[in-house]
Every structure is written in C-alpha cells, then in structure tokens.
Amino acid sequence: MEIMDVLKEQVESNPILLYMKGSPNQPMCGFSARTVQAVMECGQKFAYVDVLSNPEVRANLPVFANWPTFPQL
C-alpha cells in the first residue's frame, strides 16, 4: 500500500487523529504535549501516530495535508 493511501485510510478511519512527536503519555515536544492536553480536556478519545517512529509518515504527511509542521490534528 502506498504511503498516501495509508495516510488517507488513517484519517478516514479515525474521527480524531493526532500526528505527533512521541505518544500521549510521553510527548517529545511542547506543541505535541499541549495538543494532547487540549484534546484530553475536551473529553474526546483520539488515535495518534508517532511521526518520530514513522519516518515515512513524517516525510509525507506535510505533502498530504498541505501543512509543514507537527503536530497535526
């Protein structure tokens, strides 16, 4: 499966999906930590993808989403 198809499937399969650095329990940057906190304060469940451990996602998501930085919600 091509990475763009994988990204599309991830986005379409999850009502709330966070592409972040690290995990919700161990965010690896302040912006990711703040985003996790904001979503959790809303009481919403969400899926996440750690872009640091998924270099192909990290390289291609900015093209897919037309946004250059992380996190992306």
PyMOL Python script that loads the backbone (N, CA, C, O; Angstrom):
from pymol import cmd

cmd.read_pdbstr("""\
ATOM      1  N   MET A   1       0.851  -1.174   0.000  1.00  0.00           N
ATOM      2  CA  MET A   1       0.000   0.000   0.000  1.00  0.00           C
ATOM      3  C   MET A   1       0.904   1.247   0.000  1.00  0.00           C
ATOM      4  O   MET A   1       1.858   1.327   0.774  1.00  0.00           O
ATOM      5  N   GLU A   2       0.607   2.180  -0.842  1.00  0.00           N
ATOM      6  CA  GLU A   2       1.372   3.421  -0.932  1.00  0.00           C
ATOM      7  C   GLU A   2       1.137   4.280   0.314  1.00  0.00           C
ATOM      8  O   GLU A   2       0.065   4.227   0.916  1.00  0.00           O
ATOM      9  N   ILE A   3       2.130   5.061   0.692  1.00  0.00           N
ATOM     10  CA  ILE A   3       2.026   5.862   1.913  1.00  0.00           C
ATOM     11  C   ILE A   3       0.873   6.857   1.854  1.00  0.00           C
ATOM     12  O   ILE A   3       0.227   7.096   2.874  1.00  0.00           O
ATOM     13  N   MET A   4       0.601   7.432   0.717  1.00  0.00           N
ATOM     14  CA  MET A   4      -0.520   8.377   0.629  1.00  0.00           C
ATOM     15  C   MET A   4      -1.850   7.660   0.868  1.00  0.00           C
ATOM     16  O   MET A   4      -2.765   8.235   1.457  1.00  0.00           O
ATOM     17  N   ASP A   5      -1.960   6.418   0.418  1.00  0.00           N
ATOM     18  CA  ASP A   5      -3.156   5.622   0.681  1.00  0.00           C
ATOM     19  C   ASP A   5      -3.259   5.285   2.172  1.00  0.00           C
ATOM     20  O   ASP A   5      -4.351   5.286   2.739  1.00  0.00           O
ATOM     21  N   VAL A   6      -2.134   5.003   2.789  1.00  0.00           N
ATOM     22  CA  VAL A   6      -2.107   4.711   4.225  1.00  0.00           C
ATOM     23  C   VAL A   6      -2.575   5.932   5.007  1.00  0.00           C
ATOM     24  O   VAL A   6      -3.407   5.813   5.907  1.00  0.00           O
ATOM     25  N   LEU A   7      -2.047   7.099   4.669  1.00  0.00           N
ATOM     26  CA  LEU A   7      -2.448   8.328   5.357  1.00  0.00           C
ATOM     27  C   LEU A   7      -3.942   8.590   5.183  1.00  0.00           C
ATOM     28  O   LEU A   7      -4.629   8.933   6.145  1.00  0.00           O
ATOM     29  N   LYS A   8      -4.437   8.431   3.976  1.00  0.00           N
ATOM     30  CA  LYS A   8      -5.861   8.642   3.711  1.00  0.00           C
ATOM     31  C   LYS A   8      -6.708   7.688   4.540  1.00  0.00           C
ATOM     32  O   LYS A   8      -7.717   8.094   5.117  1.00  0.00           O
ATOM     33  N   GLU A   9      -6.311   6.438   4.604  1.00  0.00           N
ATOM     34  CA  GLU A   9      -7.046   5.438   5.380  1.00  0.00           C
ATOM     35  C   GLU A   9      -7.014   5.779   6.869  1.00  0.00           C
ATOM     36  O   GLU A   9      -8.029   5.643   7.551  1.00  0.00           O
ATOM     37  N   GLN A  10      -5.873   6.216   7.377  1.00  0.00           N
ATOM     38  CA  GLN A  10      -5.771   6.593   8.785  1.00  0.00           C
ATOM     39  C   GLN A  10      -6.715   7.743   9.104  1.00  0.00           C
ATOM     40  O   GLN A  10      -7.445   7.695  10.094  1.00  0.00           O
ATOM     41  N   VAL A  11      -6.701   8.762   8.278  1.00  0.00           N
ATOM     42  CA  VAL A  11      -7.538   9.939   8.510  1.00  0.00           C
ATOM     43  C   VAL A  11      -9.020   9.582   8.417  1.00  0.00           C
ATOM     44  O   VAL A  11      -9.820  10.036   9.235  1.00  0.00           O
ATOM     45  N   GLU A  12      -9.382   8.788   7.443  1.00  0.00           N
ATOM     46  CA  GLU A  12     -10.791   8.444   7.241  1.00  0.00           C
ATOM     47  C   GLU A  12     -11.309   7.460   8.285  1.00  0.00           C
ATOM     48  O   GLU A  12     -12.515   7.405   8.529  1.00  0.00           O
ATOM     49  N   SER A  13     -10.429   6.688   8.899  1.00  0.00           N
ATOM     50  CA  SER A  13     -10.837   5.662   9.858  1.00  0.00           C
ATOM     51  C   SER A  13     -10.928   6.153  11.296  1.00  0.00           C
ATOM     52  O   SER A  13     -11.417   5.429  12.164  1.00  0.00           O
ATOM     53  N   ASN A  14     -10.469   7.365  11.560  1.00  0.00           N
ATOM     54  CA  ASN A  14     -10.430   7.872  12.932  1.00  0.00           C
ATOM     55  C   ASN A  14     -11.100   9.234  13.009  1.00  0.00           C
ATOM     56  O   ASN A  14     -10.663  10.174  12.345  1.00  0.00           O
ATOM     57  N   PRO A  15     -12.154   9.354  13.810  1.00  0.00           N
ATOM     58  CA  PRO A  15     -12.823  10.653  13.937  1.00  0.00           C
ATOM     59  C   PRO A  15     -11.876  11.756  14.420  1.00  0.00           C
ATOM     60  O   PRO A  15     -11.962  12.900  13.972  1.00  0.00           O
ATOM     61  N   ILE A  16     -10.974  11.398  15.336  1.00  0.00           N
ATOM     62  CA  ILE A  16      -9.961  12.337  15.811  1.00  0.00           C
ATOM     63  C   ILE A  16      -8.621  11.615  15.756  1.00  0.00           C
ATOM     64  O   ILE A  16      -8.437  10.576  16.390  1.00  0.00           O
ATOM     65  N   LEU A  17      -7.698  12.171  15.000  1.00  0.00           N
ATOM     66  CA  LEU A  17      -6.381  11.560  14.814  1.00  0.00           C
ATOM     67  C   LEU A  17      -5.321  12.628  14.981  1.00  0.00           C
ATOM     68  O   LEU A  17      -5.379  13.683  14.350  1.00  0.00           O
ATOM     69  N   LEU A  18      -4.353  12.346  15.836  1.00  0.00           N
ATOM     70  CA  LEU A  18      -3.270  13.283  16.098  1.00  0.00           C
ATOM     71  C   LEU A  18      -1.954  12.699  15.601  1.00  0.00           C
ATOM     72  O   LEU A  18      -1.518  11.644  16.064  1.00  0.00           O
ATOM     73  N   TYR A  19      -1.335  13.384  14.668  1.00  0.00           N
ATOM     74  CA  TYR A  19       0.025  13.060  14.245  1.00  0.00           C
ATOM     75  C   TYR A  19       0.931  13.916  15.124  1.00  0.00           C
ATOM     76  O   TYR A  19       0.886  15.145  15.067  1.00  0.00           O
ATOM     77  N   MET A  20       1.744  13.264  15.926  1.00  0.00           N
ATOM     78  CA  MET A  20       2.510  14.000  16.926  1.00  0.00           C
ATOM     79  C   MET A  20       3.915  13.419  17.077  1.00  0.00           C
ATOM     80  O   MET A  20       4.229  12.352  16.550  1.00  0.00           O
ATOM     81  N   LYS A  21       4.738  14.144  17.804  1.00  0.00           N
ATOM     82  CA  LYS A  21       6.068  13.658  18.142  1.00  0.00           C
ATOM     83  C   LYS A  21       5.971  12.995  19.508  1.00  0.00           C
ATOM     84  O   LYS A  21       5.727  13.654  20.519  1.00  0.00           O
ATOM     85  N   GLY A  22       6.168  11.670  19.520  1.00  0.00           N
ATOM     86  CA  GLY A  22       6.040  10.905  20.751  1.00  0.00           C
ATOM     87  C   GLY A  22       4.656  10.297  20.873  1.00  0.00           C
ATOM     88  O   GLY A  22       3.974  10.038  19.881  1.00  0.00           O
ATOM     89  N   SER A  23       4.261  10.075  22.126  1.00  0.00           N
ATOM     90  CA  SER A  23       2.949   9.491  22.404  1.00  0.00           C
ATOM     91  C   SER A  23       2.224  10.369  23.409  1.00  0.00           C
ATOM     92  O   SER A  23       2.846  11.237  24.023  1.00  0.00           O
ATOM     93  N   PRO A  24       0.922  10.166  23.595  1.00  0.00           N
ATOM     94  CA  PRO A  24       0.211  10.976  24.573  1.00  0.00           C
ATOM     95  C   PRO A  24       0.817  10.878  25.982  1.00  0.00           C
ATOM     96  O   PRO A  24       0.799  11.851  26.736  1.00  0.00           O
ATOM     97  N   ASN A  25       1.349   9.707  26.328  1.00  0.00           N
ATOM     98  CA  ASN A  25       1.964   9.533  27.640  1.00  0.00           C
ATOM     99  C   ASN A  25       3.374  10.099  27.711  1.00  0.00           C
ATOM    100  O   ASN A  25       3.854  10.430  28.795  1.00  0.00           O
ATOM    101  N   GLN A  26       4.040  10.214  26.568  1.00  0.00           N
ATOM    102  CA  GLN A  26       5.396  10.740  26.507  1.00  0.00           C
ATOM    103  C   GLN A  26       5.583  11.607  25.271  1.00  0.00           C
ATOM    104  O   GLN A  26       6.296  11.222  24.345  1.00  0.00           O
ATOM    105  N   PRO A  27       4.947  12.777  25.249  1.00  0.00           N
ATOM    106  CA  PRO A  27       5.138  13.673  24.106  1.00  0.00           C
ATOM    107  C   PRO A  27       6.600  14.120  24.043  1.00  0.00           C
ATOM    108  O   PRO A  27       7.243  14.324  25.073  1.00  0.00           O
ATOM    109  N   MET A  28       7.106  14.266  22.833  1.00  0.00           N
ATOM    110  CA  MET A  28       8.513  14.597  22.637  1.00  0.00           C
ATOM    111  C   MET A  28       8.729  16.050  22.224  1.00  0.00           C
ATOM    112  O   MET A  28       9.843  16.431  21.865  1.00  0.00           O
ATOM    113  N   CYS A  29       7.680  16.859  22.271  1.00  0.00           N
ATOM    114  CA  CYS A  29       7.837  18.295  22.048  1.00  0.00           C
ATOM    115  C   CYS A  29       6.697  19.013  22.762  1.00  0.00           C
ATOM    116  O   CYS A  29       5.649  18.426  23.030  1.00  0.00           O
ATOM    117  N   GLY A  30       6.912  20.265  23.060  1.00  0.00           N
ATOM    118  CA  GLY A  30       5.918  21.040  23.785  1.00  0.00           C
ATOM    119  C   GLY A  30       4.612  21.220  23.043  1.00  0.00           C
ATOM    120  O   GLY A  30       3.540  21.215  23.647  1.00  0.00           O
ATOM    121  N   PHE A  31       4.700  21.380  21.732  1.00  0.00           N
ATOM    122  CA  PHE A  31       3.473  21.555  20.943  1.00  0.00           C
ATOM    123  C   PHE A  31       2.629  20.280  20.968  1.00  0.00           C
ATOM    124  O   PHE A  31       1.405  20.346  21.078  1.00  0.00           O
ATOM    125  N   SER A  32       3.280  19.129  20.866  1.00  0.00           N
ATOM    126  CA  SER A  32       2.543  17.864  20.949  1.00  0.00           C
ATOM    127  C   SER A  32       1.917  17.705  22.328  1.00  0.00           C
ATOM    128  O   SER A  32       0.773  17.265  22.444  1.00  0.00           O
ATOM    129  N   ALA A  33       2.657  18.058  23.368  1.00  0.00           N
ATOM    130  CA  ALA A  33       2.134  17.951  24.733  1.00  0.00           C
ATOM    131  C   ALA A  33       0.904  18.832  24.913  1.00  0.00           C
ATOM    132  O   ALA A  33      -0.089  18.399  25.496  1.00  0.00           O
ATOM    133  N   ARG A  34       0.964  20.056  24.418  1.00  0.00           N
ATOM    134  CA  ARG A  34      -0.175  20.975  24.547  1.00  0.00           C
ATOM    135  C   ARG A  34      -1.384  20.483  23.769  1.00  0.00           C
ATOM    136  O   ARG A  34      -2.519  20.620  24.225  1.00  0.00           O
ATOM    137  N   THR A  35      -1.143  19.909  22.594  1.00  0.00           N
ATOM    138  CA  THR A  35      -2.255  19.407  21.777  1.00  0.00           C
ATOM    139  C   THR A  35      -2.933  18.231  22.471  1.00  0.00           C
ATOM    140  O   THR A  35      -4.161  18.162  22.523  1.00  0.00           O
ATOM    141  N   VAL A  36      -2.137  17.304  23.005  1.00  0.00           N
ATOM    142  CA  VAL A  36      -2.695  16.167  23.749  1.00  0.00           C
ATOM    143  C   VAL A  36      -3.533  16.679  24.920  1.00  0.00           C
ATOM    144  O   VAL A  36      -4.651  16.211  25.138  1.00  0.00           O
ATOM    145  N   GLN A  37      -3.002  17.624  25.659  1.00  0.00           N
ATOM    146  CA  GLN A  37      -3.722  18.168  26.810  1.00  0.00           C
ATOM    147  C   GLN A  37      -5.048  18.797  26.380  1.00  0.00           C
ATOM    148  O   GLN A  37      -6.070  18.583  27.033  1.00  0.00           O
ATOM    149  N   ALA A  38      -5.045  19.556  25.309  1.00  0.00           N
ATOM    150  CA  ALA A  38      -6.270  20.211  24.841  1.00  0.00           C
ATOM    151  C   ALA A  38      -7.321  19.194  24.422  1.00  0.00           C
ATOM    152  O   ALA A  38      -8.494  19.346  24.762  1.00  0.00           O
ATOM    153  N   VAL A  39      -6.924  18.171  23.696  1.00  0.00           N
ATOM    154  CA  VAL A  39      -7.896  17.159  23.253  1.00  0.00           C
ATOM    155  C   VAL A  39      -8.423  16.386  24.454  1.00  0.00           C
ATOM    156  O   VAL A  39      -9.619  16.107  24.538  1.00  0.00           O
ATOM    157  N   MET A  40      -7.545  16.042  25.375  1.00  0.00           N
ATOM    158  CA  MET A  40      -7.986  15.296  26.556  1.00  0.00           C
ATOM    159  C   MET A  40      -8.927  16.136  27.427  1.00  0.00           C
ATOM    160  O   MET A  40      -9.862  15.595  28.018  1.00  0.00           O
ATOM    161  N   GLU A  41      -8.693  17.439  27.512  1.00  0.00           N
ATOM    162  CA  GLU A  41      -9.577  18.307  28.285  1.00  0.00           C
ATOM    163  C   GLU A  41     -10.968  18.391  27.669  1.00  0.00           C
ATOM    164  O   GLU A  41     -11.936  18.703  28.362  1.00  0.00           O
ATOM    165  N   CYS A  42     -11.072  18.118  26.389  1.00  0.00           N
ATOM    166  CA  CYS A  42     -12.375  18.088  25.721  1.00  0.00           C
ATOM    167  C   CYS A  42     -13.119  16.787  25.990  1.00  0.00           C
ATOM    168  O   CYS A  42     -14.292  16.652  25.642  1.00  0.00           O
ATOM    169  N   GLY A  43     -12.440  15.842  26.603  1.00  0.00           N
ATOM    170  CA  GLY A  43     -13.070  14.571  26.933  1.00  0.00           C
ATOM    171  C   GLY A  43     -13.239  13.637  25.749  1.00  0.00           C
ATOM    172  O   GLY A  43     -14.051  12.713  25.797  1.00  0.00           O
ATOM    173  N   GLN A  44     -12.490  13.866  24.701  1.00  0.00           N
ATOM    174  CA  GLN A  44     -12.617  13.063  23.491  1.00  0.00           C
ATOM    175  C   GLN A  44     -11.537  11.990  23.420  1.00  0.00           C
ATOM    176  O   GLN A  44     -10.379  12.239  23.756  1.00  0.00           O
ATOM    177  N   LYS A  45     -11.924  10.800  22.983  1.00  0.00           N
ATOM    178  CA  LYS A  45     -10.939   9.768  22.682  1.00  0.00           C
ATOM    179  C   LYS A  45     -10.335  10.086  21.325  1.00  0.00           C
ATOM    180  O   LYS A  45     -11.001  10.637  20.449  1.00  0.00           O
ATOM    181  N   PHE A  46      -9.074   9.736  21.161  1.00  0.00           N
ATOM    182  CA  PHE A  46      -8.412  10.015  19.897  1.00  0.00           C
ATOM    183  C   PHE A  46      -7.338   8.980  19.628  1.00  0.00           C
ATOM    184  O   PHE A  46      -6.789   8.362  20.541  1.00  0.00           O
ATOM    185  N   ALA A  47      -7.057   8.812  18.356  1.00  0.00           N
ATOM    186  CA  ALA A  47      -5.950   7.957  17.926  1.00  0.00           C
ATOM    187  C   ALA A  47      -4.746   8.855  17.686  1.00  0.00           C
ATOM    188  O   ALA A  47      -4.883  10.065  17.501  1.00  0.00           O
ATOM    189  N   TYR A  48      -3.571   8.249  17.692  1.00  0.00           N
ATOM    190  CA  TYR A  48      -2.377   9.039  17.417  1.00  0.00           C
ATOM    191  C   TYR A  48      -1.385   8.226  16.610  1.00  0.00           C
ATOM    192  O   TYR A  48      -1.411   6.995  16.617  1.00  0.00           O
ATOM    193  N   VAL A  49      -0.512   8.934  15.917  1.00  0.00           N
ATOM    194  CA  VAL A  49       0.602   8.333  15.188  1.00  0.00           C
ATOM    195  C   VAL A  49       1.851   9.103  15.597  1.00  0.00           C
ATOM    196  O   VAL A  49       1.895  10.329  15.496  1.00  0.00           O
ATOM    197  N   ASP A  50       2.858   8.381  16.057  1.00  0.00           N
ATOM    198  CA  ASP A  50       4.136   8.986  16.425  1.00  0.00           C
ATOM    199  C   ASP A  50       4.960   9.153  15.154  1.00  0.00           C
ATOM    200  O   ASP A  50       5.436   8.173  14.582  1.00  0.00           O
ATOM    201  N   VAL A  51       5.127  10.393  14.717  1.00  0.00           N
ATOM    202  CA  VAL A  51       5.858  10.639  13.468  1.00  0.00           C
ATOM    203  C   VAL A  51       7.358  10.411  13.630  1.00  0.00           C
ATOM    204  O   VAL A  51       8.062  10.234  12.636  1.00  0.00           O
ATOM    205  N   LEU A  52       7.857  10.413  14.862  1.00  0.00           N
ATOM    206  CA  LEU A  52       9.285  10.160  15.071  1.00  0.00           C
ATOM    207  C   LEU A  52       9.633   8.694  14.822  1.00  0.00           C
ATOM    208  O   LEU A  52      10.734   8.384  14.368  1.00  0.00           O
ATOM    209  N   SER A  53       8.703   7.799  15.115  1.00  0.00           N
ATOM    210  CA  SER A  53       8.962   6.381  14.878  1.00  0.00           C
ATOM    211  C   SER A  53       8.412   5.903  13.538  1.00  0.00           C
ATOM    212  O   SER A  53       8.510   4.721  13.209  1.00  0.00           O
ATOM    213  N   ASN A  54       7.837   6.818  12.770  1.00  0.00           N
ATOM    214  CA  ASN A  54       7.300   6.516  11.437  1.00  0.00           C
ATOM    215  C   ASN A  54       7.860   7.520  10.437  1.00  0.00           C
ATOM    216  O   ASN A  54       7.155   8.446  10.034  1.00  0.00           O
ATOM    217  N   PRO A  55       9.129   7.351  10.027  1.00  0.00           N
ATOM    218  CA  PRO A  55       9.755   8.350   9.158  1.00  0.00           C
ATOM    219  C   PRO A  55       9.047   8.557   7.821  1.00  0.00           C
ATOM    220  O   PRO A  55       9.077   9.657   7.271  1.00  0.00           O
ATOM    221  N   GLU A  56       8.412   7.514   7.297  1.00  0.00           N
ATOM    222  CA  GLU A  56       7.702   7.671   6.026  1.00  0.00           C
ATOM    223  C   GLU A  56       6.479   8.571   6.204  1.00  0.00           C
ATOM    224  O   GLU A  56       6.177   9.395   5.340  1.00  0.00           O
ATOM    225  N   VAL A  57       5.782   8.412   7.321  1.00  0.00           N
ATOM    226  CA  VAL A  57       4.653   9.290   7.625  1.00  0.00           C
ATOM    227  C   VAL A  57       5.164  10.713   7.832  1.00  0.00           C
ATOM    228  O   VAL A  57       4.589  11.666   7.305  1.00  0.00           O
ATOM    229  N   ARG A  58       6.237  10.854   8.595  1.00  0.00           N
ATOM    230  CA  ARG A  58       6.790  12.189   8.871  1.00  0.00           C
ATOM    231  C   ARG A  58       7.201  12.907   7.584  1.00  0.00           C
ATOM    232  O   ARG A  58       7.026  14.120   7.467  1.00  0.00           O
ATOM    233  N   ALA A  59       7.734  12.179   6.639  1.00  0.00           N
ATOM    234  CA  ALA A  59       8.186  12.787   5.387  1.00  0.00           C
ATOM    235  C   ALA A  59       7.032  13.144   4.457  1.00  0.00           C
ATOM    236  O   ALA A  59       7.122  14.119   3.711  1.00  0.00           O
ATOM    237  N   ASN A  60       5.954  12.370   4.489  1.00  0.00           N
ATOM    238  CA  ASN A  60       4.884  12.538   3.501  1.00  0.00           C
ATOM    239  C   ASN A  60       3.634  13.250   4.007  1.00  0.00           C
ATOM    240  O   ASN A  60       2.875  13.783   3.198  1.00  0.00           O
ATOM    241  N   LEU A  61       3.397  13.277   5.303  1.00  0.00           N
ATOM    242  CA  LEU A  61       2.195  13.927   5.812  1.00  0.00           C
ATOM    243  C   LEU A  61       2.150  15.409   5.461  1.00  0.00           C
ATOM    244  O   LEU A  61       1.073  15.898   5.121  1.00  0.00           O
ATOM    245  N   PRO A  62       3.252  16.155   5.523  1.00  0.00           N
ATOM    246  CA  PRO A  62       3.167  17.565   5.130  1.00  0.00           C
ATOM    247  C   PRO A  62       2.671  17.780   3.701  1.00  0.00           C
ATOM    248  O   PRO A  62       1.998  18.771   3.417  1.00  0.00           O
ATOM    249  N   VAL A  63       2.999  16.863   2.813  1.00  0.00           N
ATOM    250  CA  VAL A  63       2.503  16.954   1.432  1.00  0.00           C
ATOM    251  C   VAL A  63       1.020  16.592   1.391  1.00  0.00           C
ATOM    252  O   VAL A  63       0.222  17.280   0.754  1.00  0.00           O
ATOM    253  N   PHE A  64       0.660  15.515   2.068  1.00  0.00           N
ATOM    254  CA  PHE A  64      -0.716  15.035   2.090  1.00  0.00           C
ATOM    255  C   PHE A  64      -1.661  16.093   2.673  1.00  0.00           C
ATOM    256  O   PHE A  64      -2.733  16.349   2.124  1.00  0.00           O
ATOM    257  N   ALA A  65      -1.251  16.704   3.788  1.00  0.00           N
ATOM    258  CA  ALA A  65      -2.119  17.641   4.496  1.00  0.00           C
ATOM    259  C   ALA A  65      -1.893  19.101   4.095  1.00  0.00           C
ATOM    260  O   ALA A  65      -2.633  19.990   4.515  1.00  0.00           O
ATOM    261  N   ASN A  66      -0.878  19.332   3.293  1.00  0.00           N
ATOM    262  CA  ASN A  66      -0.525  20.693   2.898  1.00  0.00           C
ATOM    263  C   ASN A  66      -0.262  21.573   4.123  1.00  0.00           C
ATOM    264  O   ASN A  66      -0.705  22.720   4.201  1.00  0.00           O
ATOM    265  N   TRP A  67       0.479  20.988   5.079  1.00  0.00           N
ATOM    266  CA  TRP A  67       0.866  21.710   6.294  1.00  0.00           C
ATOM    267  C   TRP A  67       2.240  21.210   6.713  1.00  0.00           C
ATOM    268  O   TRP A  67       2.436  20.000   6.828  1.00  0.00           O
ATOM    269  N   PRO A  68       3.195  22.101   6.943  1.00  0.00           N
ATOM    270  CA  PRO A  68       4.586  21.681   7.076  1.00  0.00           C
ATOM    271  C   PRO A  68       5.044  21.179   8.447  1.00  0.00           C
ATOM    272  O   PRO A  68       6.105  20.563   8.541  1.00  0.00           O
ATOM    273  N   THR A  69       4.279  21.424   9.506  1.00  0.00           N
ATOM    274  CA  THR A  69       4.807  21.124  10.837  1.00  0.00           C
ATOM    275  C   THR A  69       3.934  20.135  11.594  1.00  0.00           C
ATOM    276  O   THR A  69       2.830  19.793  11.173  1.00  0.00           O
ATOM    277  N   PHE A  70       4.468  19.688  12.728  1.00  0.00           N
ATOM    278  CA  PHE A  70       3.752  18.760  13.621  1.00  0.00           C
ATOM    279  C   PHE A  70       3.640  19.423  14.992  1.00  0.00           C
ATOM    280  O   PHE A  70       4.506  20.213  15.370  1.00  0.00           O
ATOM    281  N   PRO A  71       2.601  19.116  15.724  1.00  0.00           N
ATOM    282  CA  PRO A  71       1.586  18.106  15.484  1.00  0.00           C
ATOM    283  C   PRO A  71       0.546  18.539  14.455  1.00  0.00           C
ATOM    284  O   PRO A  71       0.417  19.715  14.114  1.00  0.00           O
ATOM    285  N   GLN A  72      -0.181  17.545  13.981  1.00  0.00           N
ATOM    286  CA  GLN A  72      -1.323  17.794  13.091  1.00  0.00           C
ATOM    287  C   GLN A  72      -2.508  17.022  13.647  1.00  0.00           C
ATOM    288  O   GLN A  72      -2.400  15.835  13.955  1.00  0.00           O
ATOM    289  N   LEU A  73      -3.634  17.703  13.772  1.00  0.00           N
ATOM    290  CA  LEU A  73      -4.834  17.102  14.335  1.00  0.00           C
ATOM    291  C   LEU A  73      -5.889  16.970  13.271  1.00  0.00           C
ATOM    292  O   LEU A  73      -6.985  16.482  13.546  1.00  0.00           O
TER     293      LEU A  73
END
""", "prot")
cmd.dss("prot")
cmd.show_as("cartoon", "prot")
cmd.util.cbc("prot")
cmd.orient("prot")
